[in-house]
Amino acid sequence: MEEKVLESRRIRIYPTKDQQAYLTFNMFANIKMWNALLAEVYKPVSELDEVQALPRNKQSKEVYKRIERMSWEEQRDLFKGLRGLSTKAIYDADETVFESGWTLKDADTSMYSYTLRTLKTAMSNHLKNPRHFGIPRFKTTMDVENQGSYTSGAHVCEISEDGKYLRVGKLKRFKLGLIEMANHYPSDGRLYKVTIKHESSDTWYVSFVFEQAEHTVKRPRTGLAAGIDLNVTGNSHIVLQDGTRYQLPYDKIRKLEQKIEKENVKRSRKYEQWKKEVAIIEEDNKKSLIPKHVPTLAERSNYQKNKKKIAKLHLRIKNLKKDYIKKTCSKLANEYDVIVMEDLAVSDMEKNKYRARAITRSNFREIRDTLTYMMDWADKKIVFIDRWSPTSKRCHTCGYIKHNLKLSDRKWTCPICNSHHDQDINAAKNILDEGLDLLDKMNDSCKKCGHERTVITTDEKWTCTKCGAKNKTTPKEENSSDVA
């Protein structure tokens, strides 16, 4: 059987107001189905007399507390209640008519199967790793009109032959026409699934997942290796061992951040003004026989306009970073067959209050993930060395470690061999040497499919990125000869 790979495309779409209303209703119905399924699973706990005696707004929290106090076996038995549930039985029995005039049957019913599948995955993840994955919780529909997403089946989606229009779900049934799409490069594979997303900046996107025979982008073999040092100081963001530097467009990002700060001040003033007006109306309502309507933030059009403006500025920053990271990582994946990085713990680094903002805005994790999948798809190697290795403090020439080296010492001279070092380039050279040594020790192939290990770490246990099989590698003995 021929092996297939999955590739995704994320494209901007421009639905009309009627189409937006129907897509928003699908997101609303998706949350309703999630909550209905979860309510059936949690029914043995929520129907207890102690829980029913509480006010309605406190019952959910009490249910969560009781489930979290259960043993692993009790939680497993509780989650088994999801097996016998049918989404069709739920939306057939639900006769609720929403403000739009639609019912759960009128939504894109193919998305309900993905909702059930996602809930099963969430419960399975909690049982496997309860410290990292919490129990599934009910979702709110308060902010659905501003943002949300849902996944639909490929069999109910249709892309026009010219690739400019899209039909999703029951748009044809309600005579809502086709959704206009931005230009994109097509795929020869089979459409696997479709996800519609509405962001807070009032922009709409569709994500296609195609099942293809091979990946679209071909990356040639060069026989070269590179060590990468990531940093937040100086005029470089990514530094290679040969002195090549890459830098985020911080000048454009700072200008956008300044605009965001100004808009946040305006929004804060509008919020305080709204609070004062609400307080006055509520005070008057205590004395009057006919109470006046208390306006909500959703009814304040100027506040909502300001909120969307801020979201669009954040989106511009996000797109700037994403464009830089994609292009830079693609260039590195094209030029090198082996890339070595430090296995940084970004979440721990962000706890430093002096550098947290600089580290957060540098997107180290996104760079790592992007490089990982690009190298893996091209069957190239990416190596992660130990994060505690003193790569910046070790002299690449003689191996001397300068323990008192500071982050501000961007250049330093080795007292043993008198070699003059740039801290970033020296670190990249040490990272490359350690990575090549680790590659010789941990390089292995999958016992099931024979696919070579592409993501090399210090862990002996690893999962094959092609077939998902678990493997264990025994480190090889160190060679006495130096690695070129």
SEKELO-882830 format. One line per 8 residues: number of its first residue (from 1); their letters; for each residue x, y, z of C-alpha. Coordinates in nm, 3 decimals. Layout:
NUM = a = X/Y/Z  ...
***
This chain:
1 = meekvles = 0.000/0.000/0.000  0.135/0.340/-0.100  0.217/0.564/0.196  0.049/0.904/0.216  0.147/1.231/0.382  -0.073/1.513/0.512  -0.020/1.877/0.415  -0.222/2.180/0.513
9 = rririypt = -0.308/2.510/0.344  -0.430/2.814/0.539  -0.615/3.062/0.319  -0.797/3.389/0.378  -1.168/3.384/0.287  -1.417/3.667/0.241  -1.769/3.549/0.333  -2.070/3.780/0.290
17 = kdqqaylt = -2.279/3.888/0.590  -2.530/3.607/0.535  -2.250/3.354/0.500  -2.082/3.490/0.814  -2.408/3.448/1.005  -2.435/3.083/0.901  -2.068/3.007/0.976  -2.104/3.172/1.318
25 = fnmfanik = -2.413/2.962/1.384  -2.209/2.648/1.303  -1.952/2.750/1.565  -2.234/2.807/1.813  -2.389/2.466/1.734  -2.048/2.299/1.765  -2.010/2.431/2.121  -2.366/2.324/2.203
33 = mwnallae = -2.288/1.969/2.088  -1.966/1.963/2.294  -2.157/2.073/2.605  -2.438/1.823/2.540  -2.192/1.533/2.509  -2.001/1.642/2.817  -2.323/1.681/3.017  -2.415/1.320/2.938
41 = vykpvsel = -2.075/1.196/3.053  -2.078/1.403/3.374  -2.443/1.323/3.453  -2.362/1.074/3.737  -2.176/1.354/3.919  -2.397/1.651/3.829  -2.715/1.472/3.948  -2.586/1.425/4.302
49 = devqalpr = -2.801/1.596/4.566  -2.506/1.797/4.698  -2.444/1.943/4.352  -2.811/2.011/4.273  -2.849/2.203/4.600  -2.595/2.464/4.484  -2.684/2.770/4.270  -2.675/2.700/3.897
57 = nkqskevy = -2.368/2.917/3.837  -2.166/2.715/4.091  -2.267/2.364/3.992  -2.009/2.325/3.714  -1.718/2.418/3.941  -1.837/2.168/4.201  -1.857/1.897/3.931  -1.498/1.973/3.823
65 = kriermsw = -1.374/1.953/4.184  -1.543/1.620/4.247  -1.408/1.465/3.925  -1.054/1.590/3.996  -1.068/1.426/4.341  -1.162/1.090/4.187  -0.906/0.814/4.149  -0.770/0.724/3.807
73 = eeqrdlfk = -0.993/0.413/3.789  -1.306/0.613/3.880  -1.231/0.874/3.614  -1.173/0.600/3.356  -1.510/0.441/3.436  -1.680/0.784/3.420  -1.528/0.865/3.080  -1.648/0.531/2.943
81 = glrglstk = -1.995/0.688/2.928  -1.886/0.863/2.607  -1.867/0.536/2.412  -2.238/0.479/2.373  -2.332/0.836/2.281  -2.456/0.929/1.935  -2.441/1.284/1.805  -2.729/1.212/1.566
89 = aiydadet = -2.955/1.112/1.855  -2.870/1.438/2.033  -2.942/1.679/1.747  -3.250/1.482/1.638  -3.398/1.512/1.988  -3.304/1.879/2.028  -3.590/2.097/1.900  -3.448/2.432/2.015
97 = vfesgwtl = -3.499/2.710/1.761  -3.229/2.977/1.784  -3.264/3.349/1.709  -3.151/3.291/1.352  -3.440/3.048/1.302  -3.209/2.747/1.262  -3.188/2.431/1.470  -2.900/2.193/1.537
105 = kdadtsmy = -3.013/1.988/1.235  -2.961/2.288/1.006  -2.594/2.318/1.101  -2.314/2.135/0.922  -2.382/1.801/1.091  -2.053/1.650/0.964  -1.866/1.862/1.220  -2.036/1.681/1.511
113 = sytlrtlk = -1.830/1.367/1.446  -1.512/1.575/1.481  -1.650/1.721/1.804  -1.701/1.371/1.944  -1.355/1.266/1.828  -1.194/1.572/1.989  -1.370/1.505/2.319  -1.248/1.144/2.317
121 = tamsnhlk = -0.893/1.266/2.257  -0.921/1.518/2.542  -1.034/1.250/2.786  -0.768/1.006/2.668  -0.497/1.271/2.711  -0.613/1.343/3.065  -0.596/0.976/3.161  -0.247/0.943/3.009
129 = nprhfgip = -0.101/1.260/3.162  -0.334/1.422/3.420  -0.068/1.671/3.531  -0.041/1.826/3.187  -0.397/1.776/3.056  -0.690/1.879/3.274  -1.037/1.728/3.258  -1.256/1.850/2.968
137 = rfkttmdv = -1.472/2.148/3.066  -1.786/2.309/2.935  -1.741/2.586/2.678  -1.905/2.928/2.675  -2.087/3.078/2.377  -2.053/3.438/2.494  -1.778/3.535/2.248  -1.875/3.320/1.948
145 = enqgsyts = -1.968/3.622/1.735  -1.614/3.764/1.772  -1.403/3.451/1.732  -1.431/3.075/1.703  -1.363/2.774/1.481  -1.501/2.437/1.377  -1.384/2.141/1.166  -1.597/1.998/0.888
153 = gahvceis = -1.573/1.683/0.681  -1.420/1.695/0.335  -1.718/1.520/0.175  -1.943/1.825/0.235  -1.691/2.078/0.102  -1.640/2.181/-0.257  -1.362/2.391/-0.413  -1.427/2.549/-0.752
161 = edgkylrv = -1.208/2.442/-1.044  -1.031/2.780/-1.059  -0.962/2.761/-0.682  -1.128/3.096/-0.608  -1.448/2.984/-0.438  -1.547/2.744/-0.160  -1.874/2.582/-0.053  -1.891/2.441/0.300
169 = gklkrfkl = -2.170/2.242/0.464  -2.527/2.337/0.375  -2.458/2.672/0.208  -2.619/2.540/-0.111  -2.932/2.427/0.074  -2.989/2.774/0.219  -2.895/2.942/-0.113  -2.604/3.132/0.040
177 = gliemanh = -2.376/3.088/-0.261  -2.000/3.030/-0.268  -1.740/3.183/-0.037  -1.469/3.386/-0.206  -1.111/3.275/-0.132  -0.769/3.436/-0.171  -0.524/3.293/-0.424  -0.336/2.981/-0.313
185 = ypsdgrly = -0.126/2.704/-0.463  -0.336/2.391/-0.528  -0.278/2.033/-0.422  -0.307/1.714/-0.626  -0.403/1.514/-0.317  -0.736/1.418/-0.168  -0.908/1.672/0.057  -0.896/1.524/0.409
193 = kvtikhes = -1.067/1.783/0.632  -1.156/2.152/0.645  -1.144/2.396/0.938  -1.315/2.736/0.937  -1.174/2.996/1.176  -1.290/3.346/1.271  -1.030/3.558/1.451  -1.090/3.851/1.685
201 = sdtwyvsf = -0.956/4.088/1.418  -1.274/4.007/1.219  -1.080/3.806/0.961  -1.188/3.465/0.833  -0.962/3.175/0.735  -1.002/2.822/0.605  -0.747/2.547/0.666  -0.740/2.259/0.419
209 = vfeqaeht = -0.566/1.931/0.500  -0.476/1.728/0.190  -0.365/1.365/0.173  -0.083/1.348/-0.082  0.162/1.093/-0.216  0.458/1.315/-0.118  0.530/1.661/0.018  0.499/1.951/-0.223
217 = vkrprtgl = 0.828/2.126/-0.140  1.144/1.942/-0.244  1.465/2.023/-0.053  1.795/1.921/-0.219  2.079/1.742/-0.039  2.383/1.962/0.028  2.594/1.758/0.273  2.636/2.064/0.500
225 = aagidlnv = 2.571/2.105/0.873  2.493/2.418/1.076  2.487/2.513/1.443  2.228/2.772/1.550  2.249/2.998/1.852  1.926/3.177/1.947  1.954/3.500/2.144  1.768/3.819/2.228
233 = tgnshivl = 2.059/4.062/2.250  2.249/4.264/1.993  2.145/4.297/1.631  2.091/3.927/1.564  1.816/3.682/1.644  1.958/3.366/1.482  2.337/3.322/1.453  2.513/3.045/1.259
241 = qdgtryql = 2.864/2.911/1.315  2.993/3.085/0.999  2.882/3.427/1.125  2.558/3.448/0.927  2.294/3.641/1.122  1.917/3.673/1.091  1.713/3.939/1.264  1.339/3.983/1.328
249 = pydkirkl = 1.193/4.307/1.179  1.193/4.473/1.520  1.176/4.825/1.375  0.832/4.754/1.222  0.719/4.555/1.526  0.807/4.838/1.769  0.604/5.090/1.567  0.303/4.861/1.579
257 = eqkieken = 0.350/4.803/1.952  0.350/5.179/2.011  0.020/5.208/1.824  -0.122/4.926/2.037  -0.022/5.109/2.356  -0.202/5.425/2.240  -0.514/5.230/2.146  -0.511/5.051/2.482
265 = vkrsrkye = -0.520/5.388/2.658  -0.823/5.488/2.449  -0.997/5.160/2.522  -0.929/5.197/2.894  -1.091/5.541/2.892  -1.397/5.408/2.709  -1.425/5.126/2.961  -1.408/5.361/3.260
273 = qwkkevai = -1.667/5.588/3.100  -1.900/5.290/3.049  -1.859/5.186/3.415  -1.956/5.534/3.534  -2.266/5.540/3.313  -2.371/5.195/3.435  -2.326/5.301/3.798  -2.544/5.609/3.744
281 = ieednkks = -2.821/5.413/3.569  -2.820/5.144/3.838  -2.845/5.408/4.111  -3.139/5.574/3.934  -3.313/5.240/3.887  -3.325/5.191/4.262  -3.548/5.500/4.295  -3.755/5.481/3.975
289 = lipkhvpt = -4.061/5.263/3.922  -3.970/5.182/3.562  -3.601/5.078/3.546  -3.393/5.188/3.250  -3.193/4.949/3.033  -2.836/4.895/3.154  -2.607/4.899/2.846  -2.348/4.624/2.803
297 = laersnyq = -2.001/4.651/2.652  -2.123/4.462/2.346  -2.362/4.750/2.279  -2.090/5.015/2.291  -1.997/5.041/1.924  -1.695/5.268/1.977  -1.549/5.028/2.233  -1.596/4.734/1.995
305 = knkkkiak = -1.440/4.927/1.706  -1.138/5.006/1.922  -1.114/4.642/2.030  -1.110/4.523/1.668  -0.849/4.785/1.576  -0.617/4.653/1.848  -0.676/4.295/1.732  -0.582/4.391/1.375
313 = lhlriknl = -0.257/4.549/1.497  -0.175/4.229/1.686  -0.253/4.032/1.370  -0.008/4.245/1.170  0.267/4.173/1.425  0.182/3.803/1.415  0.197/3.796/1.035  0.531/3.982/1.031
321 = kkdyikkt = 0.685/3.726/1.265  0.531/3.430/1.085  0.656/3.552/0.747  1.009/3.602/0.884  1.018/3.263/1.059  0.880/3.068/0.762  1.121/3.224/0.513  1.426/3.196/0.739
329 = csklaney = 1.357/2.835/0.840  1.285/2.737/0.479  1.617/2.887/0.371  1.805/2.698/0.644  1.628/2.371/0.558  1.726/2.415/0.192  2.093/2.491/0.260  2.176/2.233/0.531
337 = dvivmedl = 2.125/1.859/0.583  2.196/1.872/0.958  2.090/2.155/1.191  2.187/2.163/1.559  2.008/2.369/1.826  1.992/2.389/2.203  1.695/2.219/2.369  1.578/2.541/2.535
345 = avsdmekn = 1.308/2.545/2.805  1.134/2.864/2.691  0.867/2.853/2.963  1.139/2.853/3.230  1.333/3.129/3.055  1.022/3.350/3.056  1.020/3.345/3.438  1.314/3.588/3.433
353 = kyrarait = 1.133/3.919/3.482  1.413/4.120/3.318  1.412/3.925/2.990  1.063/3.774/2.979  0.928/4.021/2.724  1.230/3.989/2.494  1.217/3.610/2.508  0.841/3.600/2.448
361 = rsnfreir = 0.856/3.827/2.144  1.144/3.621/1.995  0.921/3.315/1.930  1.191/3.057/2.005  0.937/2.775/2.027  0.783/2.858/1.690  1.129/2.862/1.529  1.206/2.522/1.679
369 = dtltymmd = 0.874/2.365/1.570  0.895/2.511/1.218  1.250/2.389/1.163  1.160/2.048/1.307  0.877/1.974/1.067  1.061/2.119/0.765  1.369/1.904/0.828  1.160/1.597/0.910
377 = wadkkivf = 0.954/1.627/0.591  1.275/1.648/0.386  1.425/1.345/0.570  1.703/1.565/0.705  1.842/1.569/1.060  1.773/1.820/1.335  1.966/1.770/1.660  1.889/1.915/2.004
385 = idrwspts = 2.176/1.921/2.254  2.156/1.953/2.632  2.032/2.298/2.738  2.279/2.311/3.031  2.588/2.276/2.814  2.816/2.587/2.856  2.833/2.661/2.483  2.875/3.038/2.526
393 = krchtcgy = 3.142/3.012/2.796  3.358/2.743/2.633  3.643/2.845/2.403  3.595/2.668/2.071  3.972/2.656/2.009  4.112/2.507/2.331  3.806/2.410/2.538  3.867/2.652/2.825
401 = ikhnlkls = 3.545/2.747/3.013  3.518/3.108/3.132  3.277/3.075/3.424  3.250/3.449/3.494  3.138/3.539/3.142  2.839/3.778/3.146  2.562/3.818/2.892  2.682/4.176/2.831
409 = drkwtcpi = 3.027/4.050/2.728  2.947/4.014/2.361  3.316/3.965/2.273  3.588/3.810/2.487  3.942/3.674/2.466  4.044/3.331/2.591  4.319/3.364/2.858  4.469/3.025/2.760
417 = cnshhdqd = 4.506/3.041/2.380  4.440/3.416/2.330  4.166/3.346/2.077  3.926/3.636/2.028  3.562/3.525/2.026  3.224/3.668/1.939  2.998/3.515/2.204  2.720/3.416/1.961
425 = inaaknil = 2.945/3.272/1.688  3.154/3.084/1.944  2.837/2.936/2.095  2.712/2.829/1.750  3.042/2.651/1.680  3.028/2.464/2.012  2.663/2.374/1.950  2.755/2.228/1.610
433 = degldlld = 3.040/2.017/1.752  2.826/1.877/2.033  2.541/1.809/1.793  2.760/1.610/1.554  2.889/1.402/1.846  2.533/1.338/1.963  2.428/1.248/1.607  2.697/0.977/1.591
441 = kmndsckk = 2.578/0.830/1.922  2.199/0.846/1.883  2.149/0.800/1.508  1.919/0.503/1.448  1.636/0.367/1.232  1.281/0.267/1.322  1.248/-0.102/1.402  0.904/-0.115/1.237
449 = cghertvi = 0.926/0.083/0.912  1.302/0.135/0.875  1.270/0.517/0.860  1.581/0.693/0.991  1.550/0.900/1.306  1.528/1.265/1.196  1.477/1.439/1.533  1.782/1.360/1.746
457 = ttdekwtc = 1.776/1.431/2.121  1.957/1.299/2.426  1.657/1.074/2.503  1.710/0.707/2.428  1.334/0.652/2.378  1.189/0.815/2.068  0.882/0.797/1.845  0.908/0.747/1.470
465 = tkcgaknk = 0.766/1.053/1.290  0.654/0.838/0.997  0.471/0.541/1.149  0.441/0.648/1.516  0.618/0.337/1.650  0.803/0.353/1.983  1.178/0.288/1.965  1.474/0.274/2.200
473 = ttpkeens = 1.829/0.360/2.098  2.137/0.245/2.286  2.405/0.518/2.270  2.709/0.411/2.069  3.059/0.425/2.215  3.246/0.749/2.161  3.500/0.751/1.879  3.851/0.855/1.967
481 = sdva = 3.892/1.046/1.641  3.781/1.409/1.616  3.461/1.488/1.425  3.526/1.707/1.124
***
